[in-house]
Amino acid sequence: MLILASASPRRLGLLQQAGIEPDVMMPADLDETPTRSEHPRSLAKRLSREKAEATSKRVAELNYANPYVLAADTVVCVGRDIMPKTELWEDAQACLRILSGRAHRVYTGVSLITPRGSLRQRLIETRVRFKRLSREDIDRYLRSGEWRGKAGGYAIQGRAGAFVVRLIGSYTNVVGLPLYETVNLLAGEGYDIDSRTGLQLEDDVNEGPKLTPVDEDATAPDRDREAVPLTS
Ligand SMILES: Cc1cn([C@H]2C[C@H](O)[C@@H](COP(=O)(O)OP(=O)(O)OP(=O)(O)O)O2)c(=O)[nH]c1=O
């Protein structure tokens, strides 16, 4: 059994893209404030661990039989300066002004708690350079609303994809879950990817993109933070 400790439709969509269907989404509700002078790398790693641990604790209380619990946290930074996950127009505007014409880094920490209770972690870095953004670019982007709830005030999988001049590293890492590393992590810990997805994958390839039961719009705000069973 796989539990995705997340409310993010993007993380679910990325896992599904790789042919992995989590059984339940059970987000952890955490204070995500960085500690004083915390490095962005440490923050992404710590928050992903705390999300996995918090959900694991709830899972134990609910008596689920030894699941895998997967969590991630994505942090955008310029140098050591951590960009906020933007909920306000002004914050998103400030982020875009900083990111304009510059290179920045995106870290995603991935934490997996195995059925035996061991914690396995990965930290993945992607470097992204944005074009110089005009006032008009920024205003138009802000009006799209796609920045809501996104680290650094943008979503590369939406309109902000057109701001990217160069990207070094994993694209899916920027969207919220580095697929190559996550699939390897799960497989390396004995999660049987093929047994859950063999037939489904074949159908999906023939029938085109699959609608997710959670949210079809990968840039949409996250749904309420509650456990969502994904299979009947
Ligand atoms: C930079 C960037 C971030 N993001 C998203 C990924 C994450 O959902 C979000 C960063 O916040 P996170 O705290 O990593 O995740 P979250 O709160 O959305 O979800 P969870 O329930 O798993 O904690 O920003 C994009 O979708 N596209 C991007 O280009």
The ligand as an SDF file (V2000), in Angstrom:
LIG
                    3D

 29 30  0  0  0  0  0  0  0  0999 V2000
    8.3710   26.1190   -8.5330 C   0  0  0  0  0  0  0  0  0  0  0  0
    7.0780   25.3720   -8.6450 C   0  0  0  0  0  0  0  0  0  0  0  0
    6.4060   24.9390   -7.5410 C   0  0  0  0  0  0  0  0  0  0  0  0
    5.2300   24.2730   -7.6540 N   0  0  0  0  0  0  0  0  0  0  0  0
    4.4950   23.8070   -6.4750 C   0  0  0  0  0  0  0  0  0  0  0  0
    4.8910   22.4020   -6.0410 C   0  0  0  0  0  0  0  0  0  0  0  0
    4.3640   22.3600   -4.6380 C   0  0  0  0  0  0  0  0  0  0  0  0
    2.9980   21.9220   -4.6800 O   0  0  0  0  0  0  0  0  0  0  0  0
    4.4150   23.8160   -4.1840 C   0  0  0  0  0  0  0  0  0  0  0  0
    5.4460   23.9930   -3.1090 C   0  0  0  0  0  0  0  0  0  0  0  0
    4.8740   23.7270   -1.8810 O   0  0  0  0  0  0  0  0  0  0  0  0
    5.1410   22.4240   -1.0080 P   0  0  0  0  0  0  0  0  0  0  0  0
    5.0900   22.8610    0.4090 O   0  0  0  0  0  0  0  0  0  0  0  0
    6.3520   21.6930   -1.4960 O   0  0  0  0  0  0  0  0  0  0  0  0
    3.9080   21.4810   -1.3300 O   0  0  0  0  0  0  0  0  0  0  0  0
    2.3500   21.7240   -1.1120 P   0  0  0  0  0  0  0  0  0  0  0  0
    2.0510   22.4340    0.1750 O   0  0  0  0  0  0  0  0  0  0  0  0
    1.7910   22.3220   -2.3730 O   0  0  0  0  0  0  0  0  0  0  0  0
    1.8110   20.2230   -1.0410 O   0  0  0  0  0  0  0  0  0  0  0  0
    1.9890   19.1200    0.1210 P   0  0  0  0  0  0  0  0  0  0  0  0
    0.5990   18.8320    0.5850 O   0  0  0  0  0  0  0  0  0  0  0  0
    2.6250   17.9630   -0.5900 O   0  0  0  0  0  0  0  0  0  0  0  0
    2.8480   19.6990    1.2120 O   0  0  0  0  0  0  0  0  0  0  0  0
    4.7380   24.5980   -5.3270 O   0  0  0  0  0  0  0  0  0  0  0  0
    4.6830   24.0040   -8.9000 C   0  0  0  0  0  0  0  0  0  0  0  0
    3.6140   23.3970   -9.0120 O   0  0  0  0  0  0  0  0  0  0  0  0
    5.3560   24.4150  -10.0190 N   0  0  0  0  0  0  0  0  0  0  0  0
    6.5240   25.0920   -9.9540 C   0  0  0  0  0  0  0  0  0  0  0  0
    7.0830   25.4470  -11.0030 O   0  0  0  0  0  0  0  0  0  0  0  0
  1  2  1  0
  2  3  2  0
  2 28  1  0
  3  4  1  0
  4  5  1  0
  4 25  1  0
  5  6  1  0
  5 24  1  0
  6  7  1  0
  7  8  1  0
  7  9  1  0
  9 10  1  0
  9 24  1  0
 10 11  1  0
 11 12  1  0
 12 13  2  0
 12 14  1  0
 12 15  1  0
 15 16  1  0
 16 17  2  0
 16 18  1  0
 16 19  1  0
 19 20  1  0
 20 21  2  0
 20 22  1  0
 20 23  1  0
 25 26  2  0
 25 27  1  0
 27 28  1  0
 28 29  2  0
M  END
$$$$
